[in-house]
Amino acid sequence: MNSARARLFSAIEKTIKELHPLAISSERKAVLQPLIDFIQSKVQDNQEIRLNFICTHNSRRSHLCQIWAKTMAYYFNVKNVSCYSGGTEATALFPMVAEILQKSGFQINTIANNENPIYSIKYAENTYPIIGFSKTFDDHFNPKSGFAAVMTCSQADEGCPFIAGAEKRIPITFEDPKAYDNTALQADKYHERSVQIATELFYVFSHINS
């Protein structure tokens, strides 16, 4: 076990060990390969790795991707990885996302509670927290150049044919758990999506030679 793994919160370690990356289909692996290639090229050139996960509202899938990507980079000790998220419009981080992440072992605190709450999200004791809130992909909080724009929903991918400053555009879309809001399946479907995203990002970072 490397030192990066040891510093993760134990509940997150447990969540990660329960993932099943071997179950990822060959078709899905092909979808993930461009992200692996982008990260690997940056590692080989000793460059900063900037990943901006983009969806329509920056409320669900893009946040899950941002948080799990940063966590997996830390888990596999891939250095110089900065993860961001944004939308084609700003709304709010959906509360069920924070709830599901807490159940997976993340420590989440509310910094500001308003129409667009701001959260501090930690995956390990002695690391900077991820600051989670809804914003547009070109918000001042996000990088302006040299990043991969990872399109996490088809609507944003189709609606934004051009992302200013993106070095590479990588569509990796996920089904929206929003379809199950206010139903008996809501919590299960958000958990299912979080696990899928965690599993696929585990696969991505496990293939990086650093």
N, C-alpha and C positions, 0 to 999 in steps of 0.2 A: 504493500500500500504506500503510495507516495504521500508527501507531506501535504499536498493540496487537498487530497481526499480526506485526510485526517482532520482538517480544519473545518470541513463542512458540518453543519448541524447534524446530529445523529439521526434525526427524523428524516432529513433530506437524503442522507446516505441510505436509509432503509427504503425510501421511495425509489431511489435509483436502482438499488439491487433487485427490486421487484419488476423492473422493466424487462421487456422481451424484444430486444432489437433484432434477433434472428427471425422474428415473424414478419419483418418488413418485406413487402413484395419486391420482386425485381423491377417492376414498373415504377414503384415509388423510389427505389434506390436510384434509378435513372434521373428522377426529378431532383433528388438531393445532390447528385454528383456535381453540378455546377457550383454549389455552395462550398462543397469540399474543395474543389479546385481553386476557388477564389481564396479561401482561407490558407490553403497550402502554399499558394504562390506568394502570399504576403509573408508567411512564416519563412519560406526559403530566402526571401529578399530582406528579411529582418525589418519589415515595415509594420506600421500600425494597422490593425485589422478593425475596420469600422463597419458594423452591420446595422442597417436601419430597417426595421420590420414595419411594413406599411399595410394598413387596412383602411376601410372606409371611415370608421368612426373612432379608431384608436381606443377601443373600449374593451375588447375581449381577446381575440386571437393574436393581435400584434403585441399586446402586453405579455401574454403567455409565452410567446416566442422570444421576446426580449429577455425575459427573466430566466427562462430555461437555457437560452443560449449562453448567457453570462455564467450561469451556474455550471453548465457542462464544460465551458472553457476553463473554469477554475478547477473542476473535478479532474480534467485531463491535463491540467497544468500547461495549457496553451496560453502563452503570454501575449500581452499587448492587444487584448481584445476589448473593444468598447462596443456596447450594444445599446441601441436606441429604438424608439418606436414612434410612429406618427400616423395620422390619418389624412384623408382628403378633406376632412372637416374635424373639428374638435367637439367632443361631447363630454363624456365622463367615463372613468374606469368603472365598469359594472361591478357592483358589490360582490356578486357571486364569484367573480374571478379572484378577488382578495380572499374570500372564504375558502375556496378550493386550494389556493396556494398555502394558506395557513395550515390546512389539513395535511398538506404534503411536507410540512416542516419549516416553512419560511416564517420569519418573524416580521410582522407587519404592524406599523404604527401610523396613525393618521396625523400628518403634519398640519394640514389645513382642511377644514370640513365646510365646504360650500357646494355650489352647483357642480363644480369640477374638483372633487377632493384631490389632495396631494398625499401620497403615501410614501413612507420609508419602508423598503423591502430588503431584508437581510437574509443571506444564505449561509453566512459564517460569522463568527464572533468578531474577528479583527479585520473586517473589510469595510470599505465604503458601501453604504446602502445604495440600492437602486432607487431612484426617485421616480415614482409612478404617478402619472397624471395624463389626461387626454390632451393631445396637441396635434397640430397639423405637421405633416412630414417635413416641411421647410421651416418649422419653428426655430427660433434662435437657440433653443436647447439642443437641437440636433446638428449633426455635421453638415458642412456646406460643400465639401468636395472629398474625393477619394474614398467613397464608401460604396458598399453593395446595397442596392435597394431590393430588399427581399419582400416580394408582394405576396401577402398571406391570404388575400381573398381575391376572387376573380373579378368582383365589381371594381375594386381599386385598380387591379391590373389593367382592365379594359378602359376604365375612366381616366387613367393617367398615362397617356402614351409617352410622356416625357417627364423624367424626374431630374431637375436641375442639379448638377454636381455629382450625380451617380457615376461611378466608374464602371459599374456593371449592374444590370437589372436581372434579378433571378426570381421567377415565379414559383413559389412553393405554397400552393393554396390549401386551405383547410375548410371543412364544412363549419358553418356558423352555429354554435350552440344556442344562439339567440332564438332559434326556431322553437326551442323548448321552454322559453321563459314562461313563468306562471302556470307550469304544468307539473304533474307528479314526477316527471322524468328530469326536471331541470337540474338538480344537483348531480344526478348520475351522468347526464350528458356533458356538463361542464367538466366533471372529473374525467370522463372518457376523452374529451378533447385535450385536456391538460396532459394526460398520460400519453396520448398519441404524439403531441408536440415534444414532450420530454424524451420519448423513445427515439424519435427521428433525429433530434438534436444530439442525443447520446451517440447515435450511429455516425452522424457527421463528425463530431469532434473525436470520436474513437479512431477515425481514419486519418487524423492529422499527425504527421511525423514532425515533431518539434525538436 
